[in-house]
Amino acid sequence: MPDAPVLISPPLPADWPRFEQPLKLGVMASGSGSNLEAIARAIDRGELHAKIQVVVYNNPNAGVAERSARLGLPAVLLNHRHYPSREVLDQDIVAVLQTHDVSWVIMAGWMRCVTAVLIDAFPNRVLNIHPSLLPSFPGLRAVEQALAAGVTVAGCTVHHVELAVDSGPVVVQAAVPVLPDDTPTSLQTRIQQQEHRIYPAAIALAALGCDARTDGGTNCP
Ligand code: GRF
């Protein structure tokens, strides 16, 4: 059976917007950093009009450290284990982001809950990617949750970040068909391929003010 087509909504931009100044991104990651790299490559291709000012990571062994170095991006380790509370960690994250003149915060596999300290420092300018079609399957192991529920369509979502985990207005979603013999790994791999396509586009759309709260304004698809 051939793979059913992937649906991306809203569609990827045919003409990527140019902003007055490149968007100044701060990327927060805990894992391998493949979404970071996808964003960096979209910038290099001249699609996403942005610059990655800094990468913040919390796990000294995370692959994102090596990947940032390879991409020539400054990376700052803030190890959550050295902090007494989430709020104090977030204060340091905000300080690093502000020092690097960040205007958009891009959580790309950041595996910590964030607090109002971070969200209030960048109102409406914190995005996250999650490997499910939110609001289904928030939280950990979203792909396993989807398979256990027997869904036939899975996917990924870029959304604005609010205090509740994996909530907030949706910016872009990609719907990925579940195949009969899918394992968590095979499905996650196909979902991640779509994450890499939608995240750069979602950043551009969010910067235009387009998300689930806007109803096809002039700049929105
Ligand atoms: C992604 O699958 C994302 O959906 C989830 O964490 C993963 C990060 O992967 N929140 P990577 O570090 O970007 O490779």
py3Dmol code that shows the C-alpha trace and the ligand (Angstrom):
import py3Dmol

protein = """\
ATOM      1  CA  MET A   1       0.000   0.000   0.000  1.00  0.00           C
ATOM      2  CA  PRO A   2       1.542   3.339  -0.971  1.00  0.00           C
ATOM      3  CA  ASP A   3       1.946   5.910   1.800  1.00  0.00           C
ATOM      4  CA  ALA A   4      -1.096   8.174   2.011  1.00  0.00           C
ATOM      5  CA  PRO A   5      -0.215  11.811   1.390  1.00  0.00           C
ATOM      6  CA  VAL A   6       0.838  14.109   4.209  1.00  0.00           C
ATOM      7  CA  LEU A   7      -1.419  17.111   4.798  1.00  0.00           C
ATOM      8  CA  ILE A   8       0.160  20.346   6.001  1.00  0.00           C
ATOM      9  CA  SER A   9      -2.145  23.090   7.191  1.00  0.00           C
ATOM     10  CA  PRO A  10      -1.825  25.918   6.515  1.00  0.00           C
ATOM     11  CA  PRO A  11       0.363  25.037   3.515  1.00  0.00           C
ATOM     12  CA  LEU A  12       4.081  25.812   3.385  1.00  0.00           C
ATOM     13  CA  PRO A  13       4.657  29.298   1.974  1.00  0.00           C
ATOM     14  CA  ALA A  14       5.227  29.507  -1.762  1.00  0.00           C
ATOM     15  CA  ASP A  15       6.810  32.928  -1.208  1.00  0.00           C
ATOM     16  CA  TRP A  16       8.606  33.194   2.076  1.00  0.00           C
ATOM     17  CA  PRO A  17       8.081  36.570   3.778  1.00  0.00           C
ATOM     18  CA  ARG A  18      10.924  39.043   4.189  1.00  0.00           C
ATOM     19  CA  PHE A  19      10.838  40.997   7.425  1.00  0.00           C
ATOM     20  CA  GLU A  20      12.255  44.456   8.071  1.00  0.00           C
ATOM     21  CA  GLN A  21      15.039  42.750  10.002  1.00  0.00           C
ATOM     22  CA  PRO A  22      15.807  39.024  10.139  1.00  0.00           C
ATOM     23  CA  LEU A  23      13.923  37.399  13.026  1.00  0.00           C
ATOM     24  CA  LYS A  24      16.282  36.960  15.958  1.00  0.00           C
ATOM     25  CA  LEU A  25      15.823  33.400  17.191  1.00  0.00           C
ATOM     26  CA  GLY A  26      16.859  31.739  20.414  1.00  0.00           C
ATOM     27  CA  VAL A  27      16.509  27.958  20.170  1.00  0.00           C
ATOM     28  CA  MET A  28      15.986  25.811  23.288  1.00  0.00           C
ATOM     29  CA  ALA A  29      16.752  22.104  22.885  1.00  0.00           C
ATOM     30  CA  SER A  30      17.389  19.028  25.009  1.00  0.00           C
ATOM     31  CA  GLY A  31      17.903  16.347  22.363  1.00  0.00           C
ATOM     32  CA  SER A  32      19.658  15.704  19.102  1.00  0.00           C
ATOM     33  CA  GLY A  33      18.870  19.090  17.598  1.00  0.00           C
ATOM     34  CA  SER A  34      17.545  17.871  14.260  1.00  0.00           C
ATOM     35  CA  ASN A  35      14.848  20.566  14.323  1.00  0.00           C
ATOM     36  CA  LEU A  36      17.500  23.163  15.101  1.00  0.00           C
ATOM     37  CA  GLU A  37      19.402  22.026  12.030  1.00  0.00           C
ATOM     38  CA  ALA A  38      16.274  22.092   9.864  1.00  0.00           C
ATOM     39  CA  ILE A  39      15.668  25.692  10.904  1.00  0.00           C
ATOM     40  CA  ALA A  40      19.306  26.616  10.273  1.00  0.00           C
ATOM     41  CA  ARG A  41      19.179  25.030   6.818  1.00  0.00           C
ATOM     42  CA  ALA A  42      15.952  26.872   5.930  1.00  0.00           C
ATOM     43  CA  ILE A  43      17.720  30.112   6.874  1.00  0.00           C
ATOM     44  CA  ASP A  44      20.781  29.143   4.792  1.00  0.00           C
ATOM     45  CA  ARG A  45      18.548  28.389   1.793  1.00  0.00           C
ATOM     46  CA  GLY A  46      17.179  31.919   2.020  1.00  0.00           C
ATOM     47  CA  GLU A  47      13.688  30.722   2.976  1.00  0.00           C
ATOM     48  CA  LEU A  48      13.225  31.654   6.620  1.00  0.00           C
ATOM     49  CA  HIS A  49      14.381  35.266   7.019  1.00  0.00           C
ATOM     50  CA  ALA A  50      15.980  34.855  10.435  1.00  0.00           C
ATOM     51  CA  LYS A  51      19.198  34.449  12.371  1.00  0.00           C
ATOM     52  CA  ILE A  52      19.836  32.008  15.200  1.00  0.00           C
ATOM     53  CA  GLN A  53      21.363  34.183  17.897  1.00  0.00           C
ATOM     54  CA  VAL A  54      21.952  31.439  20.462  1.00  0.00           C
ATOM     55  CA  VAL A  55      21.107  27.861  21.358  1.00  0.00           C
ATOM     56  CA  VAL A  56      20.280  27.028  24.981  1.00  0.00           C
ATOM     57  CA  TYR A  57      20.471  23.394  26.057  1.00  0.00           C
ATOM     58  CA  ASN A  58      20.030  21.730  29.434  1.00  0.00           C
ATOM     59  CA  ASN A  59      21.634  18.331  29.093  1.00  0.00           C
ATOM     60  CA  PRO A  60      25.441  18.207  28.855  1.00  0.00           C
ATOM     61  CA  ASN A  61      25.277  15.001  26.781  1.00  0.00           C
ATOM     62  CA  ALA A  62      22.684  16.243  24.299  1.00  0.00           C
ATOM     63  CA  GLY A  63      23.582  15.847  20.643  1.00  0.00           C
ATOM     64  CA  VAL A  64      22.469  19.410  20.084  1.00  0.00           C
ATOM     65  CA  ALA A  65      25.755  20.635  21.620  1.00  0.00           C
ATOM     66  CA  GLU A  66      27.847  18.941  18.948  1.00  0.00           C
ATOM     67  CA  ARG A  67      25.357  19.913  16.253  1.00  0.00           C
ATOM     68  CA  SER A  68      25.408  23.588  17.257  1.00  0.00           C
ATOM     69  CA  ALA A  69      29.201  23.574  17.087  1.00  0.00           C
ATOM     70  CA  ARG A  70      29.099  21.992  13.623  1.00  0.00           C
ATOM     71  CA  LEU A  71      26.613  24.638  12.477  1.00  0.00           C
ATOM     72  CA  GLY A  72      28.777  27.409  13.941  1.00  0.00           C
ATOM     73  CA  LEU A  73      26.067  28.493  16.390  1.00  0.00           C
ATOM     74  CA  PRO A  74      26.804  29.750  19.900  1.00  0.00           C
ATOM     75  CA  ALA A  75      25.399  27.345  22.471  1.00  0.00           C
ATOM     76  CA  VAL A  76      24.965  27.832  26.204  1.00  0.00           C
ATOM     77  CA  LEU A  77      24.508  24.946  28.628  1.00  0.00           C
ATOM     78  CA  LEU A  78      22.155  25.609  31.528  1.00  0.00           C
ATOM     79  CA  ASN A  79      21.981  22.312  33.373  1.00  0.00           C
ATOM     80  CA  HIS A  80      18.589  22.071  35.063  1.00  0.00           C
ATOM     81  CA  ARG A  81      20.064  19.769  37.728  1.00  0.00           C
ATOM     82  CA  HIS A  82      21.987  22.716  39.127  1.00  0.00           C
ATOM     83  CA  TYR A  83      18.858  24.795  39.758  1.00  0.00           C
ATOM     84  CA  PRO A  84      16.604  24.794  42.833  1.00  0.00           C
ATOM     85  CA  SER A  85      13.399  25.413  40.833  1.00  0.00           C
ATOM     86  CA  ARG A  86      12.019  25.765  37.322  1.00  0.00           C
ATOM     87  CA  GLU A  87      11.561  29.499  37.873  1.00  0.00           C
ATOM     88  CA  VAL A  88      15.218  30.057  38.729  1.00  0.00           C
ATOM     89  CA  LEU A  89      16.291  28.063  35.673  1.00  0.00           C
ATOM     90  CA  ASP A  90      13.941  30.110  33.522  1.00  0.00           C
ATOM     91  CA  GLN A  91      15.383  33.347  34.927  1.00  0.00           C
ATOM     92  CA  ASP A  92      18.803  32.297  33.671  1.00  0.00           C
ATOM     93  CA  ILE A  93      17.376  31.209  30.324  1.00  0.00           C
ATOM     94  CA  VAL A  94      15.708  34.603  29.906  1.00  0.00           C
ATOM     95  CA  ALA A  95      18.969  36.327  30.821  1.00  0.00           C
ATOM     96  CA  VAL A  96      20.897  34.358  28.189  1.00  0.00           C
ATOM     97  CA  LEU A  97      18.244  34.987  25.541  1.00  0.00           C
ATOM     98  CA  GLN A  98      18.104  38.711  26.311  1.00  0.00           C
ATOM     99  CA  THR A  99      21.894  38.993  26.337  1.00  0.00           C
ATOM    100  CA  HIS A 100      21.869  37.535  22.825  1.00  0.00           C
ATOM    101  CA  ASP A 101      19.157  39.967  21.738  1.00  0.00           C
ATOM    102  CA  VAL A 102      16.620  37.229  20.993  1.00  0.00           C
ATOM    103  CA  SER A 103      13.108  38.223  19.947  1.00  0.00           C
ATOM    104  CA  TRP A 104      11.568  34.787  19.218  1.00  0.00           C
ATOM    105  CA  VAL A 105      12.023  31.766  21.462  1.00  0.00           C
ATOM    106  CA  ILE A 106      11.932  28.463  19.606  1.00  0.00           C
ATOM    107  CA  MET A 107      11.532  25.372  21.768  1.00  0.00           C
ATOM    108  CA  ALA A 108      12.805  22.513  19.622  1.00  0.00           C
ATOM    109  CA  GLY A 109      12.660  19.392  21.740  1.00  0.00           C
ATOM    110  CA  TRP A 110      13.019  21.236  25.068  1.00  0.00           C
ATOM    111  CA  MET A 111      12.071  18.508  27.520  1.00  0.00           C
ATOM    112  CA  ARG A 112      11.334  20.724  30.529  1.00  0.00           C
ATOM    113  CA  CYS A 113       8.130  22.467  31.574  1.00  0.00           C
ATOM    114  CA  VAL A 114       8.564  26.213  31.287  1.00  0.00           C
ATOM    115  CA  THR A 115       7.144  28.803  33.677  1.00  0.00           C
ATOM    116  CA  ALA A 116       5.588  32.233  33.479  1.00  0.00           C
ATOM    117  CA  VAL A 117       9.091  33.641  33.970  1.00  0.00           C
ATOM    118  CA  LEU A 118       9.961  32.663  30.404  1.00  0.00           C
ATOM    119  CA  ILE A 119       6.536  33.079  28.829  1.00  0.00           C
ATOM    120  CA  ASP A 120       5.993  36.571  30.257  1.00  0.00           C
ATOM    121  CA  ALA A 121       9.449  37.718  29.155  1.00  0.00           C
ATOM    122  CA  PHE A 122       8.543  36.990  25.491  1.00  0.00           C
ATOM    123  CA  PRO A 123       4.790  37.534  25.229  1.00  0.00           C
ATOM    124  CA  ASN A 124       3.338  35.693  22.245  1.00  0.00           C
ATOM    125  CA  ARG A 125       6.828  34.928  21.015  1.00  0.00           C
ATOM    126  CA  VAL A 126       7.497  31.451  22.370  1.00  0.00           C
ATOM    127  CA  LEU A 127       6.871  28.516  20.019  1.00  0.00           C
ATOM    128  CA  ASN A 128       7.053  24.764  20.584  1.00  0.00           C
ATOM    129  CA  ILE A 129       6.873  21.669  18.411  1.00  0.00           C
ATOM    130  CA  HIS A 130       5.110  18.529  19.578  1.00  0.00           C
ATOM    131  CA  PRO A 131       4.899  15.152  17.799  1.00  0.00           C
ATOM    132  CA  SER A 132       1.117  14.810  17.768  1.00  0.00           C
ATOM    133  CA  LEU A 133      -1.922  16.512  16.327  1.00  0.00           C
ATOM    134  CA  LEU A 134      -2.664  18.614  19.409  1.00  0.00           C
ATOM    135  CA  PRO A 135      -4.847  18.740  21.404  1.00  0.00           C
ATOM    136  CA  SER A 136      -4.574  14.942  21.125  1.00  0.00           C
ATOM    137  CA  PHE A 137      -1.734  13.266  22.986  1.00  0.00           C
ATOM    138  CA  PRO A 138       0.024  16.064  24.882  1.00  0.00           C
ATOM    139  CA  GLY A 139       2.932  15.212  27.182  1.00  0.00           C
ATOM    140  CA  LEU A 140       5.573  12.529  26.970  1.00  0.00           C
ATOM    141  CA  ARG A 141       5.696   9.666  24.456  1.00  0.00           C
ATOM    142  CA  ALA A 142       3.105  11.214  22.179  1.00  0.00           C
ATOM    143  CA  VAL A 143       3.844   8.827  19.314  1.00  0.00           C
ATOM    144  CA  GLU A 144       3.431   5.780  21.561  1.00  0.00           C
ATOM    145  CA  GLN A 145       0.195   7.283  22.899  1.00  0.00           C
ATOM    146  CA  ALA A 146      -1.124   7.707  19.354  1.00  0.00           C
ATOM    147  CA  LEU A 147      -0.257   4.127  18.369  1.00  0.00           C
ATOM    148  CA  ALA A 148      -1.785   2.748  21.572  1.00  0.00           C
ATOM    149  CA  ALA A 149      -4.995   4.654  20.825  1.00  0.00           C
ATOM    150  CA  GLY A 150      -5.152   3.081  17.377  1.00  0.00           C
ATOM    151  CA  VAL A 151      -5.378   6.329  15.450  1.00  0.00           C
ATOM    152  CA  THR A 152      -4.951   6.127  11.692  1.00  0.00           C
ATOM    153  CA  VAL A 153      -3.626   9.679  11.352  1.00  0.00           C
ATOM    154  CA  ALA A 154      -0.839  11.039  13.548  1.00  0.00           C
ATOM    155  CA  GLY A 155       1.301  14.126  13.054  1.00  0.00           C
ATOM    156  CA  CYS A 156       2.997  17.113  14.590  1.00  0.00           C
ATOM    157  CA  THR A 157       2.062  20.597  15.700  1.00  0.00           C
ATOM    158  CA  VAL A 158       3.859  23.925  16.095  1.00  0.00           C
ATOM    159  CA  HIS A 159       2.024  26.066  18.622  1.00  0.00           C
ATOM    160  CA  HIS A 160       2.391  29.111  20.800  1.00  0.00           C
ATOM    161  CA  VAL A 161       3.437  28.192  24.314  1.00  0.00           C
ATOM    162  CA  GLU A 162       1.111  28.709  27.258  1.00  0.00           C
ATOM    163  CA  LEU A 163       1.525  27.530  30.823  1.00  0.00           C
ATOM    164  CA  ALA A 164      -0.321  24.229  30.424  1.00  0.00           C
ATOM    165  CA  VAL A 165       1.937  21.654  28.762  1.00  0.00           C
ATOM    166  CA  ASP A 166       1.526  21.380  24.974  1.00  0.00           C
ATOM    167  CA  SER A 167      -1.300  23.894  24.849  1.00  0.00           C
ATOM    168  CA  GLY A 168      -1.609  27.252  23.114  1.00  0.00           C
ATOM    169  CA  PRO A 169      -2.789  28.432  19.708  1.00  0.00           C
ATOM    170  CA  VAL A 170      -1.776  26.200  16.821  1.00  0.00           C
ATOM    171  CA  VAL A 171       0.374  27.715  14.074  1.00  0.00           C
ATOM    172  CA  VAL A 172       0.966  24.784  11.683  1.00  0.00           C
ATOM    173  CA  GLN A 173       0.121  21.081  11.751  1.00  0.00           C
ATOM    174  CA  ALA A 174       1.194  18.172   9.565  1.00  0.00           C
ATOM    175  CA  ALA A 175      -0.996  15.083   9.448  1.00  0.00           C
ATOM    176  CA  VAL A 176       0.937  11.857   8.857  1.00  0.00           C
ATOM    177  CA  PRO A 177      -0.855   8.601   8.045  1.00  0.00           C
ATOM    178  CA  VAL A 178      -0.227   5.662  10.376  1.00  0.00           C
ATOM    179  CA  LEU A 179       0.766   2.531   8.450  1.00  0.00           C
ATOM    180  CA  PRO A 180      -0.413  -0.936   9.511  1.00  0.00           C
ATOM    181  CA  ASP A 181       3.063  -2.139  10.478  1.00  0.00           C
ATOM    182  CA  ASP A 182       4.232   1.094  12.125  1.00  0.00           C
ATOM    183  CA  THR A 183       6.374   0.933  15.237  1.00  0.00           C
ATOM    184  CA  PRO A 184       6.980   3.955  17.457  1.00  0.00           C
ATOM    185  CA  THR A 185      10.342   4.389  15.736  1.00  0.00           C
ATOM    186  CA  SER A 186       9.076   4.170  12.155  1.00  0.00           C
ATOM    187  CA  LEU A 187       6.180   6.525  12.809  1.00  0.00           C
ATOM    188  CA  GLN A 188       8.331   8.962  14.753  1.00  0.00           C
ATOM    189  CA  THR A 189      10.822   9.045  11.874  1.00  0.00           C
ATOM    190  CA  ARG A 190       8.111  10.024   9.390  1.00  0.00           C
ATOM    191  CA  ILE A 191       6.662  12.576  11.800  1.00  0.00           C
ATOM    192  CA  GLN A 192      10.086  14.133  12.333  1.00  0.00           C
ATOM    193  CA  GLN A 193      10.554  14.535   8.584  1.00  0.00           C
ATOM    194  CA  GLN A 194       7.431  16.700   8.647  1.00  0.00           C
ATOM    195  CA  GLU A 195       8.555  18.566  11.760  1.00  0.00           C
ATOM    196  CA  HIS A 196      11.601  19.664   9.809  1.00  0.00           C
ATOM    197  CA  ARG A 197       9.371  21.025   7.038  1.00  0.00           C
ATOM    198  CA  ILE A 198       6.791  22.793   9.176  1.00  0.00           C
ATOM    199  CA  TYR A 199       8.907  24.416  11.878  1.00  0.00           C
ATOM    200  CA  PRO A 200      10.659  26.996   9.670  1.00  0.00           C
ATOM    201  CA  ALA A 201       7.355  27.806   7.986  1.00  0.00           C
ATOM    202  CA  ALA A 202       5.574  28.086  11.326  1.00  0.00           C
ATOM    203  CA  ILE A 203       8.147  30.578  12.584  1.00  0.00           C
ATOM    204  CA  ALA A 204       7.557  32.764   9.535  1.00  0.00           C
ATOM    205  CA  LEU A 205       3.779  32.490   9.883  1.00  0.00           C
ATOM    206  CA  ALA A 206       3.847  33.268  13.597  1.00  0.00           C
ATOM    207  CA  ALA A 207       5.961  36.333  12.901  1.00  0.00           C
ATOM    208  CA  LEU A 208       3.310  37.467  10.409  1.00  0.00           C
ATOM    209  CA  GLY A 209       0.725  37.074  13.181  1.00  0.00           C
ATOM    210  CA  CYS A 210      -0.888  34.025  11.597  1.00  0.00           C
ATOM    211  CA  ASP A 211      -2.116  31.270  13.897  1.00  0.00           C
ATOM    212  CA  ALA A 212      -5.341  29.573  14.943  1.00  0.00           C
ATOM    213  CA  ARG A 213      -6.564  32.885  16.414  1.00  0.00           C
ATOM    214  CA  THR A 214      -6.289  34.782  13.131  1.00  0.00           C
ATOM    215  CA  ASP A 215      -8.842  34.174  10.487  1.00  0.00           C
ATOM    216  CA  GLY A 216      -6.983  34.459   7.211  1.00  0.00           C
ATOM    217  CA  GLY A 217      -5.815  38.058   7.622  1.00  0.00           C
ATOM    218  CA  THR A 218      -4.271  39.600   4.531  1.00  0.00           C
ATOM    219  CA  ASN A 219      -0.839  38.174   5.316  1.00  0.00           C
ATOM    220  CA  CYS A 220      -2.105  34.726   6.248  1.00  0.00           C
ATOM    221  CA  PRO A 221      -2.725  31.737   4.008  1.00  0.00           C
TER     222      PRO A 221
END
"""
ligand_1 = """\
14
GRF
C 10.916 16.301 18.340
O 10.378 15.138 17.843
C 9.847 17.158 18.958
O 8.596 16.911 18.453
C 9.893 16.759 20.398
O 11.244 16.498 20.660
C 11.875 16.039 19.478
C 13.184 16.765 19.317
O 13.973 16.214 18.315
N 9.329 17.805 21.201
P 15.316 16.941 17.831
O 16.172 17.169 19.073
O 14.944 18.233 17.174
O 15.964 15.958 16.904
"""
view = py3Dmol.view(width=600, height=400)
view.addModel(protein, "pdb")
view.setStyle({"model": 0}, {"cartoon": {"style": "trace"}})
view.addModel(ligand_1, "xyz")
view.setStyle({"model": 1}, {"stick": {}})
view.zoomTo()
view.show()
